[in-house]
Amino acid sequence: MEVLKTVLIVLELIASLALIVVVLMQSGKESGLSGAITGNSNSYMNKNKTGGLDKILATSTKWIALVWILLALSLSLI
């Protein structure tokens, strides 16, 4: 059981580092509240409709976060 716990901890550490790197590599969403008020068309949803690195990073963030959450839940149950 200790080997499984050690493996899960190492996997969670790798997922944590990957999540940090992927989030830091994403471009900023500068519009914020002022963009919502002025009707800036360069919103998060519009940026992700086009292909490219931002779309890949956004998708990667979702999947890595899901893996991280599942690892954290499995570690809490062990």
mmCIF file of the N, C-alpha and C atoms, coordinates in Angstrom:
data_MODEL
# 
_entry.id   MODEL 
# 
loop_
_atom_site.group_PDB 
_atom_site.id 
_atom_site.type_symbol 
_atom_site.label_atom_id 
_atom_site.label_alt_id 
_atom_site.label_comp_id 
_atom_site.label_asym_id 
_atom_site.label_entity_id 
_atom_site.label_seq_id 
_atom_site.pdbx_PDB_ins_code 
_atom_site.Cartn_x 
_atom_site.Cartn_y 
_atom_site.Cartn_z 
_atom_site.occupancy 
_atom_site.B_iso_or_equiv 
_atom_site.pdbx_formal_charge 
_atom_site.auth_seq_id 
_atom_site.auth_comp_id 
_atom_site.auth_asym_id 
_atom_site.auth_atom_id 
_atom_site.pdbx_PDB_model_num 
ATOM 1   N N  . MET A 1 1  ? 0.825   -1.197 0.000   1.00 0.00 ? 1  MET A N  1 
ATOM 2   C CA . MET A 1 1  ? 0.000   0.000  0.000   1.00 0.00 ? 1  MET A CA 1 
ATOM 3   C C  . MET A 1 1  ? 0.868   1.259  0.000   1.00 0.00 ? 1  MET A C  1 
ATOM 4   N N  . GLU A 1 2  ? 2.018   1.191  0.653   1.00 0.00 ? 2  GLU A N  1 
ATOM 5   C CA . GLU A 1 2  ? 2.907   2.345  0.698   1.00 0.00 ? 2  GLU A CA 1 
ATOM 6   C C  . GLU A 1 2  ? 3.505   2.637  -0.673  1.00 0.00 ? 2  GLU A C  1 
ATOM 7   N N  . VAL A 1 3  ? 3.726   1.595  -1.467  1.00 0.00 ? 3  VAL A N  1 
ATOM 8   C CA . VAL A 1 3  ? 4.272   1.800  -2.812  1.00 0.00 ? 3  VAL A CA 1 
ATOM 9   C C  . VAL A 1 3  ? 3.255   2.530  -3.675  1.00 0.00 ? 3  VAL A C  1 
ATOM 10  N N  . LEU A 1 4  ? 1.992   2.150  -3.573  1.00 0.00 ? 4  LEU A N  1 
ATOM 11  C CA . LEU A 1 4  ? 0.929   2.814  -4.331  1.00 0.00 ? 4  LEU A CA 1 
ATOM 12  C C  . LEU A 1 4  ? 0.814   4.278  -3.922  1.00 0.00 ? 4  LEU A C  1 
ATOM 13  N N  . LYS A 1 5  ? 0.888   4.525  -2.629  1.00 0.00 ? 5  LYS A N  1 
ATOM 14  C CA . LYS A 1 5  ? 0.797   5.897  -2.131  1.00 0.00 ? 5  LYS A CA 1 
ATOM 15  C C  . LYS A 1 5  ? 1.975   6.734  -2.636  1.00 0.00 ? 5  LYS A C  1 
ATOM 16  N N  . THR A 1 6  ? 3.166   6.160  -2.640  1.00 0.00 ? 6  THR A N  1 
ATOM 17  C CA . THR A 1 6  ? 4.345   6.868  -3.134  1.00 0.00 ? 6  THR A CA 1 
ATOM 18  C C  . THR A 1 6  ? 4.219   7.172  -4.621  1.00 0.00 ? 6  THR A C  1 
ATOM 19  N N  . VAL A 1 7  ? 3.719   6.221  -5.388  1.00 0.00 ? 7  VAL A N  1 
ATOM 20  C CA . VAL A 1 7  ? 3.533   6.426  -6.824  1.00 0.00 ? 7  VAL A CA 1 
ATOM 21  C C  . VAL A 1 7  ? 2.512   7.531  -7.073  1.00 0.00 ? 7  VAL A C  1 
ATOM 22  N N  . LEU A 1 8  ? 1.418   7.532  -6.323  1.00 0.00 ? 8  LEU A N  1 
ATOM 23  C CA . LEU A 1 8  ? 0.398   8.572  -6.482  1.00 0.00 ? 8  LEU A CA 1 
ATOM 24  C C  . LEU A 1 8  ? 0.930   9.951  -6.101  1.00 0.00 ? 8  LEU A C  1 
ATOM 25  N N  . ILE A 1 9  ? 1.761   10.011 -5.078  1.00 0.00 ? 9  ILE A N  1 
ATOM 26  C CA . ILE A 1 9  ? 2.338   11.292 -4.669  1.00 0.00 ? 9  ILE A CA 1 
ATOM 27  C C  . ILE A 1 9  ? 3.275   11.821 -5.757  1.00 0.00 ? 9  ILE A C  1 
ATOM 28  N N  . VAL A 1 10 ? 4.068   10.936 -6.336  1.00 0.00 ? 10 VAL A N  1 
ATOM 29  C CA . VAL A 1 10 ? 4.979   11.355 -7.400  1.00 0.00 ? 10 VAL A CA 1 
ATOM 30  C C  . VAL A 1 10 ? 4.180   11.813 -8.617  1.00 0.00 ? 10 VAL A C  1 
ATOM 31  N N  . LEU A 1 11 ? 3.117   11.093 -8.962  1.00 0.00 ? 11 LEU A N  1 
ATOM 32  C CA . LEU A 1 11 ? 2.276   11.490 -10.096 1.00 0.00 ? 11 LEU A CA 1 
ATOM 33  C C  . LEU A 1 11 ? 1.600   12.835 -9.838  1.00 0.00 ? 11 LEU A C  1 
ATOM 34  N N  . GLU A 1 12 ? 1.178   13.054 -8.601  1.00 0.00 ? 12 GLU A N  1 
ATOM 35  C CA . GLU A 1 12 ? 0.551   14.334 -8.285  1.00 0.00 ? 12 GLU A CA 1 
ATOM 36  C C  . GLU A 1 12 ? 1.567   15.479 -8.337  1.00 0.00 ? 12 GLU A C  1 
ATOM 37  N N  . LEU A 1 13 ? 2.782   15.219 -7.929  1.00 0.00 ? 13 LEU A N  1 
ATOM 38  C CA . LEU A 1 13 ? 3.831   16.221 -8.026  1.00 0.00 ? 13 LEU A CA 1 
ATOM 39  C C  . LEU A 1 13 ? 4.102   16.584 -9.486  1.00 0.00 ? 13 LEU A C  1 
ATOM 40  N N  . ILE A 1 14 ? 4.160   15.579 -10.352 1.00 0.00 ? 14 ILE A N  1 
ATOM 41  C CA . ILE A 1 14 ? 4.373   15.820 -11.780 1.00 0.00 ? 14 ILE A CA 1 
ATOM 42  C C  . ILE A 1 14 ? 3.196   16.593 -12.366 1.00 0.00 ? 14 ILE A C  1 
ATOM 43  N N  . ALA A 1 15 ? 1.974   16.203 -11.996 1.00 0.00 ? 15 ALA A N  1 
ATOM 44  C CA . ALA A 1 15 ? 0.787   16.907 -12.493 1.00 0.00 ? 15 ALA A CA 1 
ATOM 45  C C  . ALA A 1 15 ? 0.758   18.351 -11.987 1.00 0.00 ? 15 ALA A C  1 
ATOM 46  N N  . SER A 1 16 ? 1.179   18.577 -10.757 1.00 0.00 ? 16 SER A N  1 
ATOM 47  C CA . SER A 1 16 ? 1.212   19.934 -10.204 1.00 0.00 ? 16 SER A CA 1 
ATOM 48  C C  . SER A 1 16 ? 2.191   20.809 -10.964 1.00 0.00 ? 16 SER A C  1 
ATOM 49  N N  . LEU A 1 17 ? 3.374   20.292 -11.211 1.00 0.00 ? 17 LEU A N  1 
ATOM 50  C CA . LEU A 1 17 ? 4.367   21.057 -11.950 1.00 0.00 ? 17 LEU A CA 1 
ATOM 51  C C  . LEU A 1 17 ? 3.917   21.320 -13.385 1.00 0.00 ? 17 LEU A C  1 
ATOM 52  N N  . ALA A 1 18 ? 3.305   20.319 -14.018 1.00 0.00 ? 18 ALA A N  1 
ATOM 53  C CA . ALA A 1 18 ? 2.801   20.496 -15.382 1.00 0.00 ? 18 ALA A CA 1 
ATOM 54  C C  . ALA A 1 18 ? 1.700   21.546 -15.422 1.00 0.00 ? 18 ALA A C  1 
ATOM 55  N N  . LEU A 1 19 ? 0.826   21.542 -14.424 1.00 0.00 ? 19 LEU A N  1 
ATOM 56  C CA . LEU A 1 19 ? -0.254  22.526 -14.366 1.00 0.00 ? 19 LEU A CA 1 
ATOM 57  C C  . LEU A 1 19 ? 0.298   23.936 -14.190 1.00 0.00 ? 19 LEU A C  1 
ATOM 58  N N  . ILE A 1 20 ? 1.305   24.085 -13.354 1.00 0.00 ? 20 ILE A N  1 
ATOM 59  C CA . ILE A 1 20 ? 1.918   25.398 -13.150 1.00 0.00 ? 20 ILE A CA 1 
ATOM 60  C C  . ILE A 1 20 ? 2.546   25.891 -14.454 1.00 0.00 ? 20 ILE A C  1 
ATOM 61  N N  . VAL A 1 21 ? 3.277   25.023 -15.126 1.00 0.00 ? 21 VAL A N  1 
ATOM 62  C CA . VAL A 1 21 ? 3.949   25.413 -16.367 1.00 0.00 ? 21 VAL A CA 1 
ATOM 63  C C  . VAL A 1 21 ? 2.938   25.788 -17.445 1.00 0.00 ? 21 VAL A C  1 
ATOM 64  N N  . VAL A 1 22 ? 1.879   24.984 -17.589 1.00 0.00 ? 22 VAL A N  1 
ATOM 65  C CA . VAL A 1 22 ? 0.886   25.249 -18.636 1.00 0.00 ? 22 VAL A CA 1 
ATOM 66  C C  . VAL A 1 22 ? 0.145   26.547 -18.369 1.00 0.00 ? 22 VAL A C  1 
ATOM 67  N N  . VAL A 1 23 ? -0.181  26.819 -17.122 1.00 0.00 ? 23 VAL A N  1 
ATOM 68  C CA . VAL A 1 23 ? -0.890  28.064 -16.791 1.00 0.00 ? 23 VAL A CA 1 
ATOM 69  C C  . VAL A 1 23 ? 0.010   29.271 -17.029 1.00 0.00 ? 23 VAL A C  1 
ATOM 70  N N  . LEU A 1 24 ? 1.278   29.165 -16.663 1.00 0.00 ? 24 LEU A N  1 
ATOM 71  C CA . LEU A 1 24 ? 2.186   30.293 -16.853 1.00 0.00 ? 24 LEU A CA 1 
ATOM 72  C C  . LEU A 1 24 ? 2.497   30.545 -18.326 1.00 0.00 ? 24 LEU A C  1 
ATOM 73  N N  . MET A 1 25 ? 2.382   29.541 -19.173 1.00 0.00 ? 25 MET A N  1 
ATOM 74  C CA . MET A 1 25 ? 2.660   29.712 -20.598 1.00 0.00 ? 25 MET A CA 1 
ATOM 75  C C  . MET A 1 25 ? 1.508   30.370 -21.348 1.00 0.00 ? 25 MET A C  1 
ATOM 76  N N  . GLN A 1 26 ? 0.320   30.381 -20.761 1.00 0.00 ? 26 GLN A N  1 
ATOM 77  C CA . GLN A 1 26 ? -0.835  30.953 -21.445 1.00 0.00 ? 26 GLN A CA 1 
ATOM 78  C C  . GLN A 1 26 ? -0.704  32.468 -21.532 1.00 0.00 ? 26 GLN A C  1 
ATOM 79  N N  . SER A 1 27 ? -1.244  33.007 -22.627 1.00 0.00 ? 27 SER A N  1 
ATOM 80  C CA . SER A 1 27 ? -1.231  34.461 -22.768 1.00 0.00 ? 27 SER A CA 1 
ATOM 81  C C  . SER A 1 27 ? -2.298  35.056 -21.860 1.00 0.00 ? 27 SER A C  1 
ATOM 82  N N  . GLY A 1 28 ? -2.074  36.292 -21.468 1.00 0.00 ? 28 GLY A N  1 
ATOM 83  C CA . GLY A 1 28 ? -2.992  36.951 -20.549 1.00 0.00 ? 28 GLY A CA 1 
ATOM 84  C C  . GLY A 1 28 ? -4.303  37.321 -21.220 1.00 0.00 ? 28 GLY A C  1 
ATOM 85  N N  . LYS A 1 29 ? -5.346  37.338 -20.440 1.00 0.00 ? 29 LYS A N  1 
ATOM 86  C CA . LYS A 1 29 ? -6.656  37.784 -20.909 1.00 0.00 ? 29 LYS A CA 1 
ATOM 87  C C  . LYS A 1 29 ? -6.847  39.186 -20.339 1.00 0.00 ? 29 LYS A C  1 
ATOM 88  N N  . GLU A 1 30 ? -6.370  40.204 -21.060 1.00 0.00 ? 30 GLU A N  1 
ATOM 89  C CA . GLU A 1 30 ? -6.279  41.550 -20.533 1.00 0.00 ? 30 GLU A CA 1 
ATOM 90  C C  . GLU A 1 30 ? -7.613  42.273 -20.398 1.00 0.00 ? 30 GLU A C  1 
ATOM 91  N N  . SER A 1 31 ? -8.636  41.819 -21.060 1.00 0.00 ? 31 SER A N  1 
ATOM 92  C CA . SER A 1 31 ? -9.861  42.615 -21.102 1.00 0.00 ? 31 SER A CA 1 
ATOM 93  C C  . SER A 1 31 ? -10.481 42.790 -19.718 1.00 0.00 ? 31 SER A C  1 
ATOM 94  N N  . GLY A 1 32 ? -10.631 41.750 -18.955 1.00 0.00 ? 32 GLY A N  1 
ATOM 95  C CA . GLY A 1 32 ? -11.165 41.855 -17.600 1.00 0.00 ? 32 GLY A CA 1 
ATOM 96  C C  . GLY A 1 32 ? -12.521 42.525 -17.545 1.00 0.00 ? 32 GLY A C  1 
ATOM 97  N N  . LEU A 1 33 ? -12.758 43.306 -16.490 1.00 0.00 ? 33 LEU A N  1 
ATOM 98  C CA . LEU A 1 33 ? -14.037 43.976 -16.290 1.00 0.00 ? 33 LEU A CA 1 
ATOM 99  C C  . LEU A 1 33 ? -14.239 45.099 -17.292 1.00 0.00 ? 33 LEU A C  1 
ATOM 100 N N  . SER A 1 34 ? -13.184 45.804 -17.635 1.00 0.00 ? 34 SER A N  1 
ATOM 101 C CA . SER A 1 34 ? -13.338 46.900 -18.597 1.00 0.00 ? 34 SER A CA 1 
ATOM 102 C C  . SER A 1 34 ? -13.739 46.372 -19.971 1.00 0.00 ? 34 SER A C  1 
ATOM 103 N N  . GLY A 1 35 ? -13.272 45.198 -20.330 1.00 0.00 ? 35 GLY A N  1 
ATOM 104 C CA . GLY A 1 35 ? -13.664 44.613 -21.597 1.00 0.00 ? 35 GLY A CA 1 
ATOM 105 C C  . GLY A 1 35 ? -15.119 44.176 -21.604 1.00 0.00 ? 35 GLY A C  1 
ATOM 106 N N  . ALA A 1 36 ? -15.604 43.754 -20.452 1.00 0.00 ? 36 ALA A N  1 
ATOM 107 C CA . ALA A 1 36 ? -17.010 43.358 -20.362 1.00 0.00 ? 36 ALA A CA 1 
ATOM 108 C C  . ALA A 1 36 ? -17.928 44.579 -20.476 1.00 0.00 ? 36 ALA A C  1 
ATOM 109 N N  . ILE A 1 37 ? -17.498 45.711 -19.938 1.00 0.00 ? 37 ILE A N  1 
ATOM 110 C CA . ILE A 1 37 ? -18.311 46.923 -19.978 1.00 0.00 ? 37 ILE A CA 1 
ATOM 111 C C  . ILE A 1 37 ? -18.312 47.536 -21.383 1.00 0.00 ? 37 ILE A C  1 
ATOM 112 N N  . THR A 1 38 ? -17.137 47.592 -21.999 1.00 0.00 ? 38 THR A N  1 
ATOM 113 C CA . THR A 1 38 ? -17.035 48.232 -23.309 1.00 0.00 ? 38 THR A CA 1 
ATOM 114 C C  . THR A 1 38 ? -17.400 47.308 -24.458 1.00 0.00 ? 38 THR A C  1 
ATOM 115 N N  . GLY A 1 39 ? -17.610 46.033 -24.179 1.00 0.00 ? 39 GLY A N  1 
ATOM 116 C CA . GLY A 1 39 ? -17.995 45.101 -25.237 1.00 0.00 ? 39 GLY A CA 1 
ATOM 117 C C  . GLY A 1 39 ? -16.830 44.664 -26.091 1.00 0.00 ? 39 GLY A C  1 
ATOM 118 N N  . ASN A 1 40 ? -15.701 44.425 -25.485 1.00 0.00 ? 40 ASN A N  1 
ATOM 119 C CA . ASN A 1 40 ? -14.511 43.984 -26.202 1.00 0.00 ? 40 ASN A CA 1 
ATOM 120 C C  . ASN A 1 40 ? -14.779 42.618 -26.827 1.00 0.00 ? 40 ASN A C  1 
ATOM 121 N N  . SER A 1 41 ? -14.581 42.499 -28.135 1.00 0.00 ? 41 SER A N  1 
ATOM 122 C CA . SER A 1 41 ? -14.869 41.240 -28.817 1.00 0.00 ? 41 SER A CA 1 
ATOM 123 C C  . SER A 1 41 ? -13.734 40.249 -28.688 1.00 0.00 ? 41 SER A C  1 
ATOM 124 N N  . ASN A 1 42 ? -12.636 40.645 -28.075 1.00 0.00 ? 42 ASN A N  1 
ATOM 125 C CA . ASN A 1 42 ? -11.483 39.771 -27.917 1.00 0.00 ? 42 ASN A CA 1 
ATOM 126 C C  . ASN A 1 42 ? -11.600 39.024 -26.584 1.00 0.00 ? 42 ASN A C  1 
ATOM 127 N N  . SER A 1 43 ? -12.685 38.291 -26.418 1.00 0.00 ? 43 SER A N  1 
ATOM 128 C CA . SER A 1 43 ? -12.949 37.625 -25.150 1.00 0.00 ? 43 SER A CA 1 
ATOM 129 C C  . SER A 1 43 ? -12.316 36.242 -25.123 1.00 0.00 ? 43 SER A C  1 
ATOM 130 N N  . TYR A 1 44 ? -12.421 35.600 -23.978 1.00 0.00 ? 44 TYR A N  1 
ATOM 131 C CA . TYR A 1 44 ? -11.850 34.265 -23.792 1.00 0.00 ? 44 TYR A CA 1 
ATOM 132 C C  . TYR A 1 44 ? -12.450 33.265 -24.765 1.00 0.00 ? 44 TYR A C  1 
ATOM 133 N N  . MET A 1 45 ? -13.755 33.312 -24.941 1.00 0.00 ? 45 MET A N  1 
ATOM 134 C CA . MET A 1 45 ? -14.397 32.354 -25.834 1.00 0.00 ? 45 MET A CA 1 
ATOM 135 C C  . MET A 1 45 ? -13.985 32.586 -27.286 1.00 0.00 ? 45 MET A C  1 
ATOM 136 N N  . ASN A 1 46 ? -13.829 33.815 -27.698 1.00 0.00 ? 46 ASN A N  1 
ATOM 137 C CA . ASN A 1 46 ? -13.429 34.102 -29.073 1.00 0.00 ? 46 ASN A CA 1 
ATOM 138 C C  . ASN A 1 46 ? -11.982 33.706 -29.327 1.00 0.00 ? 46 ASN A C  1 
ATOM 139 N N  . LYS A 1 47 ? -11.128 33.866 -28.337 1.00 0.00 ? 47 LYS A N  1 
ATOM 140 C CA . LYS A 1 47 ? -9.731  33.494 -28.517 1.00 0.00 ? 47 LYS A CA 1 
ATOM 141 C C  . LYS A 1 47 ? -9.579  31.990 -28.675 1.00 0.00 ? 47 LYS A C  1 
ATOM 142 N N  . ASN A 1 48 ? -10.386 31.219 -27.965 1.00 0.00 ? 48 ASN A N  1 
ATOM 143 C CA . ASN A 1 48 ? -10.226 29.778 -27.999 1.00 0.00 ? 48 ASN A CA 1 
ATOM 144 C C  . ASN A 1 48 ? -10.892 29.134 -29.203 1.00 0.00 ? 48 ASN A C  1 
ATOM 145 N N  . LYS A 1 49 ? -11.646 29.875 -29.974 1.00 0.00 ? 49 LYS A N  1 
ATOM 146 C CA . LYS A 1 49 ? -12.249 29.314 -31.167 1.00 0.00 ? 49 LYS A CA 1 
ATOM 147 C C  . LYS A 1 49 ? -11.225 29.138 -32.273 1.00 0.00 ? 49 LYS A C  1 
ATOM 148 N N  . THR A 1 50 ? -10.215 29.967 -32.270 1.00 0.00 ? 50 THR A N  1 
ATOM 149 C CA . THR A 1 50 ? -9.177  29.828 -33.273 1.00 0.00 ? 50 THR A CA 1 
ATOM 150 C C  . THR A 1 50 ? -8.165  28.799 -32.798 1.00 0.00 ? 50 THR A C  1 
ATOM 151 N N  . GLY A 1 51 ? -7.482  28.188 -33.750 1.00 0.00 ? 51 GLY A N  1 
ATOM 152 C CA . GLY A 1 51 ? -6.476  27.200 -33.399 1.00 0.00 ? 51 GLY A CA 1 
ATOM 153 C C  . GLY A 1 51 ? -5.226  27.878 -32.893 1.00 0.00 ? 51 GLY A C  1 
ATOM 154 N N  . GLY A 1 52 ? -4.284  27.088 -32.499 1.00 0.00 ? 52 GLY A N  1 
ATOM 155 C CA . GLY A 1 52 ? -3.016  27.651 -32.079 1.00 0.00 ? 52 GLY A CA 1 
ATOM 156 C C  . GLY A 1 52 ? -2.633  27.210 -30.691 1.00 0.00 ? 52 GLY A C  1 
ATOM 157 N N  . LEU A 1 53 ? -1.561  27.844 -30.236 1.00 0.00 ? 53 LEU A N  1 
ATOM 158 C CA . LEU A 1 53 ? -0.986  27.466 -28.956 1.00 0.00 ? 53 LEU A CA 1 
ATOM 159 C C  . LEU A 1 53 ? -1.924  27.757 -27.789 1.00 0.00 ? 53 LEU A C  1 
ATOM 160 N N  . ASP A 1 54 ? -2.670  28.866 -27.837 1.00 0.00 ? 54 ASP A N  1 
ATOM 161 C CA . ASP A 1 54 ? -3.580  29.189 -26.738 1.00 0.00 ? 54 ASP A CA 1 
ATOM 162 C C  . ASP A 1 54 ? -4.660  28.134 -26.562 1.00 0.00 ? 54 ASP A C  1 
ATOM 163 N N  . LYS A 1 55 ? -5.179  27.617 -27.660 1.00 0.00 ? 55 LYS A N  1 
ATOM 164 C CA . LYS A 1 55 ? -6.214  26.592 -27.573 1.00 0.00 ? 55 LYS A CA 1 
ATOM 165 C C  . LYS A 1 55 ? -5.644  25.294 -26.999 1.00 0.00 ? 55 LYS A C  1 
ATOM 166 N N  . ILE A 1 56 ? -4.443  24.938 -27.435 1.00 0.00 ? 56 ILE A N  1 
ATOM 167 C CA . ILE A 1 56 ? -3.801  23.727 -26.920 1.00 0.00 ? 56 ILE A CA 1 
ATOM 168 C C  . ILE A 1 56 ? -3.521  23.863 -25.430 1.00 0.00 ? 56 ILE A C  1 
ATOM 169 N N  . LEU A 1 57 ? -3.040  25.024 -25.013 1.00 0.00 ? 57 LEU A N  1 
ATOM 170 C CA . LEU A 1 57 ? -2.742  25.242 -23.601 1.00 0.00 ? 57 LEU A CA 1 
ATOM 171 C C  . LEU A 1 57 ? -4.008  25.255 -22.749 1.00 0.00 ? 57 LEU A C  1 
ATOM 172 N N  . ALA A 1 58 ? -5.090  25.831 -23.274 1.00 0.00 ? 58 ALA A N  1 
ATOM 173 C CA . ALA A 1 58 ? -6.351  25.853 -22.526 1.00 0.00 ? 58 ALA A CA 1 
ATOM 174 C C  . ALA A 1 58 ? -6.900  24.433 -22.351 1.00 0.00 ? 58 ALA A C  1 
ATOM 175 N N  . THR A 1 59 ? -6.831  23.643 -23.406 1.00 0.00 ? 59 THR A N  1 
ATOM 176 C CA . THR A 1 59 ? -7.300  22.256 -23.320 1.00 0.00 ? 59 THR A CA 1 
ATOM 177 C C  . THR A 1 59 ? -6.413  21.444 -22.387 1.00 0.00 ? 59 THR A C  1 
ATOM 178 N N  . SER A 1 60 ? -5.110  21.654 -22.484 1.00 0.00 ? 60 SER A N  1 
ATOM 179 C CA . SER A 1 60 ? -4.180  20.939 -21.606 1.00 0.00 ? 60 SER A CA 1 
ATOM 180 C C  . SER A 1 60 ? -4.426  21.290 -20.144 1.00 0.00 ? 60 SER A C  1 
ATOM 181 N N  . THR A 1 61 ? -4.730  22.542 -19.872 1.00 0.00 ? 61 THR A N  1 
ATOM 182 C CA . THR A 1 61 ? -4.999  22.962 -18.504 1.00 0.00 ? 61 THR A CA 1 
ATOM 183 C C  . THR A 1 61 ? -6.190  22.215 -17.930 1.00 0.00 ? 61 THR A C  1 
ATOM 184 N N  . LYS A 1 62 ? -7.235  22.083 -18.720 1.00 0.00 ? 62 LYS A N  1 
ATOM 185 C CA . LYS A 1 62 ? -8.429  21.372 -18.247 1.00 0.00 ? 62 LYS A CA 1 
ATOM 186 C C  . LYS A 1 62 ? -8.129  19.913 -17.933 1.00 0.00 ? 62 LYS A C  1 
ATOM 187 N N  . TRP A 1 63 ? -7.400  19.241 -18.820 1.00 0.00 ? 63 TRP A N  1 
ATOM 188 C CA . TRP A 1 63 ? -7.122  17.817 -18.614 1.00 0.00 ? 63 TRP A CA 1 
ATOM 189 C C  . TRP A 1 63 ? -6.133  17.581 -17.478 1.00 0.00 ? 63 TRP A C  1 
ATOM 190 N N  . ILE A 1 64 ? -5.120  18.407 -17.385 1.00 0.00 ? 64 ILE A N  1 
ATOM 191 C CA . ILE A 1 64 ? -4.155  18.243 -16.296 1.00 0.00 ? 64 ILE A CA 1 
ATOM 192 C C  . ILE A 1 64 ? -4.818  18.540 -14.956 1.00 0.00 ? 64 ILE A C  1 
ATOM 193 N N  . ALA A 1 65 ? -5.690  19.543 -14.908 1.00 0.00 ? 65 ALA A N  1 
ATOM 194 C CA . ALA A 1 65 ? -6.413  19.844 -13.667 1.00 0.00 ? 65 ALA A CA 1 
ATOM 195 C C  . ALA A 1 65 ? -7.323  18.694 -13.268 1.00 0.00 ? 65 ALA A C  1 
ATOM 196 N N  . LEU A 1 66 ? -7.961  18.066 -14.247 1.00 0.00 ? 66 LEU A N  1 
ATOM 197 C CA . LEU A 1 66 ? -8.809  16.907 -13.947 1.00 0.00 ? 66 LEU A CA 1 
ATOM 198 C C  . LEU A 1 66 ? -7.988  15.756 -13.375 1.00 0.00 ? 66 LEU A C  1 
ATOM 199 N N  . VAL A 1 67 ? -6.830  15.492 -13.965 1.00 0.00 ? 67 VAL A N  1 
ATOM 200 C CA . VAL A 1 67 ? -5.945  14.441 -13.456 1.00 0.00 ? 67 VAL A CA 1 
ATOM 201 C C  . VAL A 1 67 ? -5.475  14.785 -12.054 1.00 0.00 ? 67 VAL A C  1 
ATOM 202 N N  . TRP A 1 68 ? -5.133  16.050 -11.825 1.00 0.00 ? 68 TRP A N  1 
ATOM 203 C CA . TRP A 1 68 ? -4.672  16.472 -10.503 1.00 0.00 ? 68 TRP A CA 1 
ATOM 204 C C  . TRP A 1 68 ? -5.763  16.280 -9.451  1.00 0.00 ? 68 TRP A C  1 
ATOM 205 N N  . ILE A 1 69 ? -6.985  16.633 -9.791  1.00 0.00 ? 69 ILE A N  1 
ATOM 206 C CA . ILE A 1 69 ? -8.105  16.467 -8.848  1.00 0.00 ? 69 ILE A CA 1 
ATOM 207 C C  . ILE A 1 69 ? -8.339  14.987 -8.542  1.00 0.00 ? 69 ILE A C  1 
ATOM 208 N N  . LEU A 1 70 ? -8.306  14.158 -9.577  1.00 0.00 ? 70 LEU A N  1 
ATOM 209 C CA . LEU A 1 70 ? -8.505  12.712 -9.345  1.00 0.00 ? 70 LEU A CA 1 
ATOM 210 C C  . LEU A 1 70 ? -7.399  12.119 -8.499  1.00 0.00 ? 70 LEU A C  1 
ATOM 211 N N  . LEU A 1 71 ? -6.161  12.555 -8.722  1.00 0.00 ? 71 LEU A N  1 
ATOM 212 C CA . LEU A 1 71 ? -5.053  12.076 -7.883  1.00 0.00 ? 71 LEU A CA 1 
ATOM 213 C C  . LEU A 1 71 ? -5.204  12.551 -6.436  1.00 0.00 ? 71 LEU A C  1 
ATOM 214 N N  . ALA A 1 72 ? -5.619  13.788 -6.249  1.00 0.00 ? 72 ALA A N  1 
ATOM 215 C CA . ALA A 1 72 ? -5.810  14.300 -4.889  1.00 0.00 ? 72 ALA A CA 1 
ATOM 216 C C  . ALA A 1 72 ? -6.929  13.553 -4.175  1.00 0.00 ? 72 ALA A C  1 
ATOM 217 N N  . LEU A 1 73 ? -8.008  13.257 -4.891  1.00 0.00 ? 73 LEU A N  1 
ATOM 218 C CA . LEU A 1 73 ? -9.092  12.488 -4.261  1.00 0.00 ? 73 LEU A CA 1 
ATOM 219 C C  . LEU A 1 73 ? -8.665  11.063 -3.938  1.00 0.00 ? 73 LEU A C  1 
ATOM 220 N N  . SER A 1 74 ? -7.925  10.447 -4.833  1.00 0.00 ? 74 SER A N  1 
ATOM 221 C CA . SER A 1 74 ? -7.484  9.071  -4.560  1.00 0.00 ? 74 SER A CA 1 
ATOM 222 C C  . SER A 1 74 ? -6.491  9.045  -3.405  1.00 0.00 ? 74 SER A C  1 
ATOM 223 N N  . LEU A 1 75 ? -5.639  10.061 -3.282  1.00 0.00 ? 75 LEU A N  1 
ATOM 224 C CA . LEU A 1 75 ? -4.724  10.111 -2.146  1.00 0.00 ? 75 LEU A CA 1 
ATOM 225 C C  . LEU A 1 75 ? -5.468  10.343 -0.837  1.00 0.00 ? 75 LEU A C  1 
ATOM 226 N N  . SER A 1 76 ? -6.540  11.073 -0.878  1.00 0.00 ? 76 SER A N  1 
ATOM 227 C CA . SER A 1 76 ? -7.289  11.305 0.357   1.00 0.00 ? 76 SER A CA 1 
ATOM 228 C C  . SER A 1 76 ? -8.027  10.048 0.822   1.00 0.00 ? 76 SER A C  1 
ATOM 229 N N  . LEU A 1 77 ? -8.317  9.161  -0.114  1.00 0.00 ? 77 LEU A N  1 
ATOM 230 C CA . LEU A 1 77 ? -9.017  7.926  0.248   1.00 0.00 ? 77 LEU A CA 1 
ATOM 231 C C  . LEU A 1 77 ? -8.074  6.838  0.755   1.00 0.00 ? 77 LEU A C  1 
ATOM 232 N N  . ILE A 1 78 ? -6.806  6.972  0.421   1.00 0.00 ? 78 ILE A N  1 
ATOM 233 C CA . ILE A 1 78 ? -5.827  5.940  0.850   1.00 0.00 ? 78 ILE A CA 1 
ATOM 234 C C  . ILE A 1 78 ? -5.351  6.232  2.251   1.00 0.00 ? 78 ILE A C  1 
# 
